[in-house]
Amino acid sequence: MPQRLVVFGGSGDLTRRYLLPALAELHAAGRLPDGFEVVVADRADIGTETYRRTAAGWLAEHAPTVPPAARQALVRMLVSARPTRPTATA
């Protein structure tokens, strides 16, 4: 089973309304493996902790029937992949 999921558009509507709640449901059902990681890439230059706080709010809003422990566990699986900026060359 895959250990990592990469999501492009980590702050997009589909991610917040459907993907993250579905992943929380899978975790609550015991369907995600130990060590599973969700790497989110987005245009926004935000770090992991900021993304996790934001995602916790989305899950509270869009996955209220998922047990809080499963939502919190999913939040801990989230890792932000900050966009790389091109460097100026001399």
C-alpha positions, 0 to 999 in steps of 0.5 A: 500500500502507498505510504505517501499521497502528494496533493497539488492544490492543497488549499483548493476547494476539492481538497478542503471539502472532499479529499481531506474529509475522505482521508479522515474517514479512511483513517477512522475506518483503519484503512490508512497504513501506519506512517502514511503521509500527505504532502500538500503543494500549493501556490501559497508559501505556507509552512506545515504548522500553518497548513495543519491549523488551517486544515483542522478548521476545514475538517471541523467544518466539512467532516463534523461526523468524523471522530475528532481523534481521526481528524487530529490524526490526519492533521498530523499526517499533513506536510506542506511542500513549500513551492520552490522559487527560481533563483536569480543567476548572475 
